[in-house]
Amino acid sequence: MCAGGDEQWMRRTIEVATSKGSDPSTSQLGCVIVLDGKVIAA
């Protein structure tokens, strides 16, 4: 389970990972970097 606001960032990461479709062979990795509550890279 994610603590506090971490769940929203995990959901964003899943969005990034599935943005090209749900086929694992064509999907990219998902990564969201957050600093002080703001996304600095996705």
mmCIF entry with sequence, helices, sheets and N, C-alpha, C, O atoms, coordinates in Angstrom:
data_MODEL
# 
_entry.id   MODEL 
# 
_entity.id                         1 
_entity.type                       polymer 
_entity.pdbx_number_of_molecules   1 
# 
_entity_poly.entity_id                      1 
_entity_poly.type                           'polypeptide(L)' 
_entity_poly.nstd_linkage                   no 
_entity_poly.nstd_monomer                   no 
_entity_poly.pdbx_seq_one_letter_code       MCAGGDEQWMRRTIEVATSKGSDPSTSQLGCVIVLDGKVIAA 
_entity_poly.pdbx_seq_one_letter_code_can   MCAGGDEQWMRRTIEVATSKGSDPSTSQLGCVIVLDGKVIAA 
_entity_poly.pdbx_strand_id                 A 
# 
loop_
_entity_poly_seq.entity_id 
_entity_poly_seq.num 
_entity_poly_seq.mon_id 
_entity_poly_seq.hetero 
1 1  MET n 
1 2  CYS n 
1 3  ALA n 
1 4  GLY n 
1 5  GLY n 
1 6  ASP n 
1 7  GLU n 
1 8  GLN n 
1 9  TRP n 
1 10 MET n 
1 11 ARG n 
1 12 ARG n 
1 13 THR n 
1 14 ILE n 
1 15 GLU n 
1 16 VAL n 
1 17 ALA n 
1 18 THR n 
1 19 SER n 
1 20 LYS n 
1 21 GLY n 
1 22 SER n 
1 23 ASP n 
1 24 PRO n 
1 25 SER n 
1 26 THR n 
1 27 SER n 
1 28 GLN n 
1 29 LEU n 
1 30 GLY n 
1 31 CYS n 
1 32 VAL n 
1 33 ILE n 
1 34 VAL n 
1 35 LEU n 
1 36 ASP n 
1 37 GLY n 
1 38 LYS n 
1 39 VAL n 
1 40 ILE n 
1 41 ALA n 
1 42 ALA n 
# 
_struct_asym.id          A 
_struct_asym.entity_id   1 
# 
_struct_conf.conf_type_id            HELX_P 
_struct_conf.id                      HELX_P1 
_struct_conf.pdbx_PDB_helix_id       AA1 
_struct_conf.beg_label_comp_id       ASP 
_struct_conf.beg_label_asym_id       A 
_struct_conf.beg_label_seq_id        6 
_struct_conf.pdbx_beg_PDB_ins_code   ? 
_struct_conf.end_label_comp_id       THR 
_struct_conf.end_label_asym_id       A 
_struct_conf.end_label_seq_id        18 
_struct_conf.pdbx_end_PDB_ins_code   ? 
_struct_conf.beg_auth_comp_id        ASP 
_struct_conf.beg_auth_asym_id        A 
_struct_conf.beg_auth_seq_id         6 
_struct_conf.end_auth_comp_id        THR 
_struct_conf.end_auth_asym_id        A 
_struct_conf.end_auth_seq_id         18 
_struct_conf.pdbx_PDB_helix_class    1 
_struct_conf.details                 ? 
_struct_conf.pdbx_PDB_helix_length   13 
# 
_struct_conf_type.id          HELX_P 
_struct_conf_type.criteria    ? 
_struct_conf_type.reference   ? 
# 
_struct_sheet.id               AA1 
_struct_sheet.type             ? 
_struct_sheet.number_strands   2 
_struct_sheet.details          ? 
# 
_struct_sheet_order.sheet_id     AA1 
_struct_sheet_order.range_id_1   1 
_struct_sheet_order.range_id_2   2 
_struct_sheet_order.offset       ? 
_struct_sheet_order.sense        anti-parallel 
# 
loop_
_struct_sheet_range.sheet_id 
_struct_sheet_range.id 
_struct_sheet_range.beg_label_comp_id 
_struct_sheet_range.beg_label_asym_id 
_struct_sheet_range.beg_label_seq_id 
_struct_sheet_range.pdbx_beg_PDB_ins_code 
_struct_sheet_range.end_label_comp_id 
_struct_sheet_range.end_label_asym_id 
_struct_sheet_range.end_label_seq_id 
_struct_sheet_range.pdbx_end_PDB_ins_code 
_struct_sheet_range.beg_auth_comp_id 
_struct_sheet_range.beg_auth_asym_id 
_struct_sheet_range.beg_auth_seq_id 
_struct_sheet_range.end_auth_comp_id 
_struct_sheet_range.end_auth_asym_id 
_struct_sheet_range.end_auth_seq_id 
AA1 1 ILE A 33 ? LEU A 35 ? ILE A 33 LEU A 35 
AA1 2 LYS A 38 ? ALA A 41 ? LYS A 38 ALA A 41 
# 
loop_
_atom_site.group_PDB 
_atom_site.id 
_atom_site.type_symbol 
_atom_site.label_atom_id 
_atom_site.label_alt_id 
_atom_site.label_comp_id 
_atom_site.label_asym_id 
_atom_site.label_entity_id 
_atom_site.label_seq_id 
_atom_site.pdbx_PDB_ins_code 
_atom_site.Cartn_x 
_atom_site.Cartn_y 
_atom_site.Cartn_z 
_atom_site.occupancy 
_atom_site.B_iso_or_equiv 
_atom_site.pdbx_formal_charge 
_atom_site.auth_seq_id 
_atom_site.auth_comp_id 
_atom_site.auth_asym_id 
_atom_site.auth_atom_id 
_atom_site.pdbx_PDB_model_num 
ATOM 1   N N  . MET A 1 1  ? 0.837  -1.174 0.000   1.00 0.00 ? 1  MET A N  1 
ATOM 2   C CA . MET A 1 1  ? 0.000  0.000  0.000   1.00 0.00 ? 1  MET A CA 1 
ATOM 3   C C  . MET A 1 1  ? 0.887  1.246  0.000   1.00 0.00 ? 1  MET A C  1 
ATOM 4   O O  . MET A 1 1  ? 1.910  1.283  0.684   1.00 0.00 ? 1  MET A O  1 
ATOM 5   N N  . CYS A 1 2  ? 0.508  2.226  -0.740  1.00 0.00 ? 2  CYS A N  1 
ATOM 6   C CA . CYS A 1 2  ? 1.259  3.474  -0.813  1.00 0.00 ? 2  CYS A CA 1 
ATOM 7   C C  . CYS A 1 2  ? 0.791  4.415  0.285   1.00 0.00 ? 2  CYS A C  1 
ATOM 8   O O  . CYS A 1 2  ? -0.397 4.465  0.603   1.00 0.00 ? 2  CYS A O  1 
ATOM 9   N N  . ALA A 1 3  ? 1.706  5.143  0.850   1.00 0.00 ? 3  ALA A N  1 
ATOM 10  C CA . ALA A 1 3  ? 1.368  6.067  1.926   1.00 0.00 ? 3  ALA A CA 1 
ATOM 11  C C  . ALA A 1 3  ? 0.976  7.432  1.375   1.00 0.00 ? 3  ALA A C  1 
ATOM 12  O O  . ALA A 1 3  ? 1.525  7.902  0.379   1.00 0.00 ? 3  ALA A O  1 
ATOM 13  N N  . GLY A 1 4  ? 0.016  8.053  2.046   1.00 0.00 ? 4  GLY A N  1 
ATOM 14  C CA . GLY A 1 4  ? -0.359 9.429  1.737   1.00 0.00 ? 4  GLY A CA 1 
ATOM 15  C C  . GLY A 1 4  ? -0.600 9.693  0.269   1.00 0.00 ? 4  GLY A C  1 
ATOM 16  O O  . GLY A 1 4  ? -1.372 8.982  -0.375  1.00 0.00 ? 4  GLY A O  1 
ATOM 17  N N  . GLY A 1 5  ? 0.057  10.715 -0.270  1.00 0.00 ? 5  GLY A N  1 
ATOM 18  C CA . GLY A 1 5  ? -0.124 11.127 -1.650  1.00 0.00 ? 5  GLY A CA 1 
ATOM 19  C C  . GLY A 1 5  ? 0.630  10.287 -2.655  1.00 0.00 ? 5  GLY A C  1 
ATOM 20  O O  . GLY A 1 5  ? 0.547  10.542 -3.857  1.00 0.00 ? 5  GLY A O  1 
ATOM 21  N N  . ASP A 1 6  ? 1.367  9.285  -2.189  1.00 0.00 ? 6  ASP A N  1 
ATOM 22  C CA . ASP A 1 6  ? 2.139  8.448  -3.115  1.00 0.00 ? 6  ASP A CA 1 
ATOM 23  C C  . ASP A 1 6  ? 1.248  7.716  -4.108  1.00 0.00 ? 6  ASP A C  1 
ATOM 24  O O  . ASP A 1 6  ? 1.669  7.432  -5.229  1.00 0.00 ? 6  ASP A O  1 
ATOM 25  N N  . GLU A 1 7  ? 0.021  7.408  -3.702  1.00 0.00 ? 7  GLU A N  1 
ATOM 26  C CA . GLU A 1 7  ? -0.869 6.663  -4.587  1.00 0.00 ? 7  GLU A CA 1 
ATOM 27  C C  . GLU A 1 7  ? -1.128 7.427  -5.883  1.00 0.00 ? 7  GLU A C  1 
ATOM 28  O O  . GLU A 1 7  ? -1.181 6.822  -6.954  1.00 0.00 ? 7  GLU A O  1 
ATOM 29  N N  . GLN A 1 8  ? -1.287 8.736  -5.800  1.00 0.00 ? 8  GLN A N  1 
ATOM 30  C CA . GLN A 1 8  ? -1.526 9.517  -7.028  1.00 0.00 ? 8  GLN A CA 1 
ATOM 31  C C  . GLN A 1 8  ? -0.342 9.444  -7.971  1.00 0.00 ? 8  GLN A C  1 
ATOM 32  O O  . GLN A 1 8  ? -0.527 9.423  -9.188  1.00 0.00 ? 8  GLN A O  1 
ATOM 33  N N  . TRP A 1 9  ? 0.871  9.406  -7.439  1.00 0.00 ? 9  TRP A N  1 
ATOM 34  C CA . TRP A 1 9  ? 2.059  9.326  -8.287  1.00 0.00 ? 9  TRP A CA 1 
ATOM 35  C C  . TRP A 1 9  ? 2.193  7.936  -8.889  1.00 0.00 ? 9  TRP A C  1 
ATOM 36  O O  . TRP A 1 9  ? 2.628  7.799  -10.032 1.00 0.00 ? 9  TRP A O  1 
ATOM 37  N N  . MET A 1 10 ? 1.825  6.901  -8.137  1.00 0.00 ? 10 MET A N  1 
ATOM 38  C CA . MET A 1 10 ? 1.850  5.543  -8.681  1.00 0.00 ? 10 MET A CA 1 
ATOM 39  C C  . MET A 1 10 ? 0.832  5.411  -9.814  1.00 0.00 ? 10 MET A C  1 
ATOM 40  O O  . MET A 1 10 ? 1.116  4.768  -10.825 1.00 0.00 ? 10 MET A O  1 
ATOM 41  N N  . ARG A 1 11 ? -0.342 6.008  -9.657  1.00 0.00 ? 11 ARG A N  1 
ATOM 42  C CA . ARG A 1 11 ? -1.351 5.971  -10.722 1.00 0.00 ? 11 ARG A CA 1 
ATOM 43  C C  . ARG A 1 11 ? -0.836 6.691  -11.969 1.00 0.00 ? 11 ARG A C  1 
ATOM 44  O O  . ARG A 1 11 ? -1.059 6.233  -13.090 1.00 0.00 ? 11 ARG A O  1 
ATOM 45  N N  . ARG A 1 12 ? -0.149 7.814  -11.774 1.00 0.00 ? 12 ARG A N  1 
ATOM 46  C CA . ARG A 1 12 ? 0.424  8.555  -12.912 1.00 0.00 ? 12 ARG A CA 1 
ATOM 47  C C  . ARG A 1 12 ? 1.473  7.703  -13.619 1.00 0.00 ? 12 ARG A C  1 
ATOM 48  O O  . ARG A 1 12 ? 1.550  7.704  -14.848 1.00 0.00 ? 12 ARG A O  1 
ATOM 49  N N  . THR A 1 13 ? 2.278  6.977  -12.849 1.00 0.00 ? 13 THR A N  1 
ATOM 50  C CA . THR A 1 13 ? 3.300  6.107  -13.412 1.00 0.00 ? 13 THR A CA 1 
ATOM 51  C C  . THR A 1 13 ? 2.660  5.012  -14.266 1.00 0.00 ? 13 THR A C  1 
ATOM 52  O O  . THR A 1 13 ? 3.156  4.691  -15.345 1.00 0.00 ? 13 THR A O  1 
ATOM 53  N N  . ILE A 1 14 ? 1.563  4.445  -13.781 1.00 0.00 ? 14 ILE A N  1 
ATOM 54  C CA . ILE A 1 14 ? 0.857  3.428  -14.554 1.00 0.00 ? 14 ILE A CA 1 
ATOM 55  C C  . ILE A 1 14 ? 0.308  4.023  -15.840 1.00 0.00 ? 14 ILE A C  1 
ATOM 56  O O  . ILE A 1 14 ? 0.341  3.370  -16.883 1.00 0.00 ? 14 ILE A O  1 
ATOM 57  N N  . GLU A 1 15 ? -0.198 5.253  -15.787 1.00 0.00 ? 15 GLU A N  1 
ATOM 58  C CA . GLU A 1 15 ? -0.676 5.938  -16.996 1.00 0.00 ? 15 GLU A CA 1 
ATOM 59  C C  . GLU A 1 15 ? 0.449  6.074  -18.021 1.00 0.00 ? 15 GLU A C  1 
ATOM 60  O O  . GLU A 1 15 ? 0.253  5.814  -19.208 1.00 0.00 ? 15 GLU A O  1 
ATOM 61  N N  . VAL A 1 16 ? 1.617  6.480  -17.554 1.00 0.00 ? 16 VAL A N  1 
ATOM 62  C CA . VAL A 1 16 ? 2.774  6.636  -18.447 1.00 0.00 ? 16 VAL A CA 1 
ATOM 63  C C  . VAL A 1 16 ? 3.135  5.285  -19.071 1.00 0.00 ? 16 VAL A C  1 
ATOM 64  O O  . VAL A 1 16 ? 3.394  5.200  -20.272 1.00 0.00 ? 16 VAL A O  1 
ATOM 65  N N  . ALA A 1 17 ? 3.150  4.239  -18.256 1.00 0.00 ? 17 ALA A N  1 
ATOM 66  C CA . ALA A 1 17 ? 3.551  2.914  -18.738 1.00 0.00 ? 17 ALA A CA 1 
ATOM 67  C C  . ALA A 1 17 ? 2.562  2.345  -19.740 1.00 0.00 ? 17 ALA A C  1 
ATOM 68  O O  . ALA A 1 17 ? 2.963  1.605  -20.639 1.00 0.00 ? 17 ALA A O  1 
ATOM 69  N N  . THR A 1 18 ? 1.284  2.667  -19.612 1.00 0.00 ? 18 THR A N  1 
ATOM 70  C CA . THR A 1 18 ? 0.272  2.089  -20.491 1.00 0.00 ? 18 THR A CA 1 
ATOM 71  C C  . THR A 1 18 ? -0.165 3.047  -21.597 1.00 0.00 ? 18 THR A C  1 
ATOM 72  O O  . THR A 1 18 ? -1.114 2.753  -22.324 1.00 0.00 ? 18 THR A O  1 
ATOM 73  N N  . SER A 1 19 ? 0.495  4.161  -21.731 1.00 0.00 ? 19 SER A N  1 
ATOM 74  C CA . SER A 1 19 ? 0.093  5.160  -22.721 1.00 0.00 ? 19 SER A CA 1 
ATOM 75  C C  . SER A 1 19 ? 0.243  4.666  -24.159 1.00 0.00 ? 19 SER A C  1 
ATOM 76  O O  . SER A 1 19 ? -0.401 5.203  -25.060 1.00 0.00 ? 19 SER A O  1 
ATOM 77  N N  . LYS A 1 20 ? 1.067  3.670  -24.384 1.00 0.00 ? 20 LYS A N  1 
ATOM 78  C CA . LYS A 1 20 ? 1.275  3.111  -25.727 1.00 0.00 ? 20 LYS A CA 1 
ATOM 79  C C  . LYS A 1 20 ? 0.505  1.818  -25.926 1.00 0.00 ? 20 LYS A C  1 
ATOM 80  O O  . LYS A 1 20 ? 0.691  1.138  -26.934 1.00 0.00 ? 20 LYS A O  1 
ATOM 81  N N  . GLY A 1 21 ? -0.365 1.466  -24.973 1.00 0.00 ? 21 GLY A N  1 
ATOM 82  C CA . GLY A 1 21 ? -1.134 0.226  -25.068 1.00 0.00 ? 21 GLY A CA 1 
ATOM 83  C C  . GLY A 1 21 ? -0.819 -0.690 -23.912 1.00 0.00 ? 21 GLY A C  1 
ATOM 84  O O  . GLY A 1 21 ? 0.042  -0.390 -23.085 1.00 0.00 ? 21 GLY A O  1 
ATOM 85  N N  . SER A 1 22 ? -1.514 -1.799 -23.854 1.00 0.00 ? 22 SER A N  1 
ATOM 86  C CA . SER A 1 22 ? -1.334 -2.707 -22.723 1.00 0.00 ? 22 SER A CA 1 
ATOM 87  C C  . SER A 1 22 ? -0.522 -3.946 -23.056 1.00 0.00 ? 22 SER A C  1 
ATOM 88  O O  . SER A 1 22 ? -0.319 -4.796 -22.189 1.00 0.00 ? 22 SER A O  1 
ATOM 89  N N  . ASP A 1 23 ? -0.053 -4.069 -24.289 1.00 0.00 ? 23 ASP A N  1 
ATOM 90  C CA . ASP A 1 23 ? 0.766  -5.211 -24.689 1.00 0.00 ? 23 ASP A CA 1 
ATOM 91  C C  . ASP A 1 23 ? 2.175  -5.033 -24.126 1.00 0.00 ? 23 ASP A C  1 
ATOM 92  O O  . ASP A 1 23 ? 2.870  -4.091 -24.507 1.00 0.00 ? 23 ASP A O  1 
ATOM 93  N N  . PRO A 1 24 ? 2.612  -5.923 -23.223 1.00 0.00 ? 24 PRO A N  1 
ATOM 94  C CA . PRO A 1 24 ? 3.937  -5.773 -22.599 1.00 0.00 ? 24 PRO A CA 1 
ATOM 95  C C  . PRO A 1 24 ? 5.089  -5.707 -23.593 1.00 0.00 ? 24 PRO A C  1 
ATOM 96  O O  . PRO A 1 24 ? 6.124  -5.111 -23.294 1.00 0.00 ? 24 PRO A O  1 
ATOM 97  N N  . SER A 1 25 ? 4.931  -6.303 -24.763 1.00 0.00 ? 25 SER A N  1 
ATOM 98  C CA . SER A 1 25 ? 6.028  -6.298 -25.735 1.00 0.00 ? 25 SER A CA 1 
ATOM 99  C C  . SER A 1 25 ? 6.183  -4.947 -26.425 1.00 0.00 ? 25 SER A C  1 
ATOM 100 O O  . SER A 1 25 ? 7.230  -4.674 -27.012 1.00 0.00 ? 25 SER A O  1 
ATOM 101 N N  . THR A 1 26 ? 5.161  -4.098 -26.363 1.00 0.00 ? 26 THR A N  1 
ATOM 102 C CA . THR A 1 26 ? 5.253  -2.773 -26.995 1.00 0.00 ? 26 THR A CA 1 
ATOM 103 C C  . THR A 1 26 ? 5.170  -1.632 -25.999 1.00 0.00 ? 26 THR A C  1 
ATOM 104 O O  . THR A 1 26 ? 5.399  -0.477 -26.360 1.00 0.00 ? 26 THR A O  1 
ATOM 105 N N  . SER A 1 27 ? 4.848  -1.936 -24.760 1.00 0.00 ? 27 SER A N  1 
ATOM 106 C CA . SER A 1 27 ? 4.700  -0.892 -23.743 1.00 0.00 ? 27 SER A CA 1 
ATOM 107 C C  . SER A 1 27 ? 6.058  -0.450 -23.228 1.00 0.00 ? 27 SER A C  1 
ATOM 108 O O  . SER A 1 27 ? 6.977  -1.253 -23.072 1.00 0.00 ? 27 SER A O  1 
ATOM 109 N N  . GLN A 1 28 ? 6.160  0.816  -22.975 1.00 0.00 ? 28 GLN A N  1 
ATOM 110 C CA . GLN A 1 28 ? 7.376  1.361  -22.390 1.00 0.00 ? 28 GLN A CA 1 
ATOM 111 C C  . GLN A 1 28 ? 7.293  1.247  -20.872 1.00 0.00 ? 28 GLN A C  1 
ATOM 112 O O  . GLN A 1 28 ? 6.230  0.990  -20.307 1.00 0.00 ? 28 GLN A O  1 
ATOM 113 N N  . LEU A 1 29 ? 8.420  1.442  -20.239 1.00 0.00 ? 29 LEU A N  1 
ATOM 114 C CA . LEU A 1 29 ? 8.439  1.493  -18.786 1.00 0.00 ? 29 LEU A CA 1 
ATOM 115 C C  . LEU A 1 29 ? 7.797  2.790  -18.332 1.00 0.00 ? 29 LEU A C  1 
ATOM 116 O O  . LEU A 1 29 ? 7.842  3.791  -19.047 1.00 0.00 ? 29 LEU A O  1 
ATOM 117 N N  . GLY A 1 30 ? 7.201  2.781  -17.153 1.00 0.00 ? 30 GLY A N  1 
ATOM 118 C CA . GLY A 1 30 ? 6.614  3.992  -16.600 1.00 0.00 ? 30 GLY A CA 1 
ATOM 119 C C  . GLY A 1 30 ? 7.480  4.536  -15.487 1.00 0.00 ? 30 GLY A C  1 
ATOM 120 O O  . GLY A 1 30 ? 7.928  3.794  -14.612 1.00 0.00 ? 30 GLY A O  1 
ATOM 121 N N  . CYS A 1 31 ? 7.709  5.816  -15.525 1.00 0.00 ? 31 CYS A N  1 
ATOM 122 C CA . CYS A 1 31 ? 8.516  6.456  -14.488 1.00 0.00 ? 31 CYS A CA 1 
ATOM 123 C C  . CYS A 1 31 ? 8.020  7.876  -14.288 1.00 0.00 ? 31 CYS A C  1 
ATOM 124 O O  . CYS A 1 31 ? 7.837  8.620  -15.252 1.00 0.00 ? 31 CYS A O  1 
ATOM 125 N N  . VAL A 1 32 ? 7.806  8.247  -13.045 1.00 0.00 ? 32 VAL A N  1 
ATOM 126 C CA . VAL A 1 32 ? 7.443  9.614  -12.697 1.00 0.00 ? 32 VAL A CA 1 
ATOM 127 C C  . VAL A 1 32 ? 8.370  10.039 -11.572 1.00 0.00 ? 32 VAL A C  1 
ATOM 128 O O  . VAL A 1 32 ? 8.454  9.365  -10.545 1.00 0.00 ? 32 VAL A O  1 
ATOM 129 N N  . ILE A 1 33 ? 9.062  11.146 -11.759 1.00 0.00 ? 33 ILE A N  1 
ATOM 130 C CA . ILE A 1 33 ? 9.973  11.663 -10.730 1.00 0.00 ? 33 ILE A CA 1 
ATOM 131 C C  . ILE A 1 33 ? 9.307  12.886 -10.119 1.00 0.00 ? 33 ILE A C  1 
ATOM 132 O O  . ILE A 1 33 ? 8.951  13.835 -10.818 1.00 0.00 ? 33 ILE A O  1 
ATOM 133 N N  . VAL A 1 34 ? 9.143  12.843 -8.785  1.00 0.00 ? 34 VAL A N  1 
ATOM 134 C CA . VAL A 1 34 ? 8.433  13.894 -8.064  1.00 0.00 ? 34 VAL A CA 1 
ATOM 135 C C  . VAL A 1 34 ? 9.382  14.519 -7.057  1.00 0.00 ? 34 VAL A C  1 
ATOM 136 O O  . VAL A 1 34 ? 10.084 13.816 -6.330  1.00 0.00 ? 34 VAL A O  1 
ATOM 137 N N  . LEU A 1 35 ? 9.398  15.838 -7.019  1.00 0.00 ? 35 LEU A N  1 
ATOM 138 C CA . LEU A 1 35 ? 10.213 16.580 -6.057  1.00 0.00 ? 35 LEU A CA 1 
ATOM 139 C C  . LEU A 1 35 ? 9.332  17.623 -5.404  1.00 0.00 ? 35 LEU A C  1 
ATOM 140 O O  . LEU A 1 35 ? 8.750  18.465 -6.088  1.00 0.00 ? 35 LEU A O  1 
ATOM 141 N N  . ASP A 1 36 ? 9.231  17.578 -4.112  1.00 0.00 ? 36 ASP A N  1 
ATOM 142 C CA . ASP A 1 36 ? 8.423  18.528 -3.346  1.00 0.00 ? 36 ASP A CA 1 
ATOM 143 C C  . ASP A 1 36 ? 6.985  18.620 -3.863  1.00 0.00 ? 36 ASP A C  1 
ATOM 144 O O  . ASP A 1 36 ? 6.409  19.704 -3.957  1.00 0.00 ? 36 ASP A O  1 
ATOM 145 N N  . GLY A 1 37 ? 6.415  17.442 -4.197  1.00 0.00 ? 37 GLY A N  1 
ATOM 146 C CA . GLY A 1 37 ? 5.025  17.375 -4.612  1.00 0.00 ? 37 GLY A CA 1 
ATOM 147 C C  . GLY A 1 37 ? 4.745  17.785 -6.041  1.00 0.00 ? 37 GLY A C  1 
ATOM 148 O O  . GLY A 1 37 ? 3.584  17.920 -6.426  1.00 0.00 ? 37 GLY A O  1 
ATOM 149 N N  . LYS A 1 38 ? 5.800  17.991 -6.849  1.00 0.00 ? 38 LYS A N  1 
ATOM 150 C CA . LYS A 1 38 ? 5.629  18.370 -8.244  1.00 0.00 ? 38 LYS A CA 1 
ATOM 151 C C  . LYS A 1 38 ? 6.348  17.385 -9.139  1.00 0.00 ? 38 LYS A C  1 
ATOM 152 O O  . LYS A 1 38 ? 7.461  16.955 -8.840  1.00 0.00 ? 38 LYS A O  1 
ATOM 153 N N  . VAL A 1 39 ? 5.690  17.023 -10.266 1.00 0.00 ? 39 VAL A N  1 
ATOM 154 C CA . VAL A 1 39 ? 6.306  16.128 -11.229 1.00 0.00 ? 39 VAL A CA 1 
ATOM 155 C C  . VAL A 1 39 ? 7.405  16.910 -11.959 1.00 0.00 ? 39 VAL A C  1 
ATOM 156 O O  . VAL A 1 39 ? 7.147  17.957 -12.552 1.00 0.00 ? 39 VAL A O  1 
ATOM 157 N N  . ILE A 1 40 ? 8.630  16.385 -11.907 1.00 0.00 ? 40 ILE A N  1 
ATOM 158 C CA . ILE A 1 40 ? 9.731  17.049 -12.612 1.00 0.00 ? 40 ILE A CA 1 
ATOM 159 C C  . ILE A 1 40 ? 10.139 16.266 -13.850 1.00 0.00 ? 40 ILE A C  1 
ATOM 160 O O  . ILE A 1 40 ? 10.856 16.784 -14.706 1.00 0.00 ? 40 ILE A O  1 
ATOM 161 N N  . ALA A 1 41 ? 9.677  14.998 -13.951 1.00 0.00 ? 41 ALA A N  1 
ATOM 162 C CA . ALA A 1 41 ? 9.934  14.191 -15.142 1.00 0.00 ? 41 ALA A CA 1 
ATOM 163 C C  . ALA A 1 41 ? 8.920  13.065 -15.205 1.00 0.00 ? 41 ALA A C  1 
ATOM 164 O O  . ALA A 1 41 ? 8.538  12.501 -14.179 1.00 0.00 ? 41 ALA A O  1 
ATOM 165 N N  . ALA A 1 42 ? 8.484  12.738 -16.426 1.00 0.00 ? 42 ALA A N  1 
ATOM 166 C CA . ALA A 1 42 ? 7.553  11.612 -16.609 1.00 0.00 ? 42 ALA A CA 1 
ATOM 167 C C  . ALA A 1 42 ? 7.808  10.985 -17.959 1.00 0.00 ? 42 ALA A C  1 
ATOM 168 O O  . ALA A 1 42 ? 7.140  10.018 -18.327 1.00 0.00 ? 42 ALA A O  1 
# 
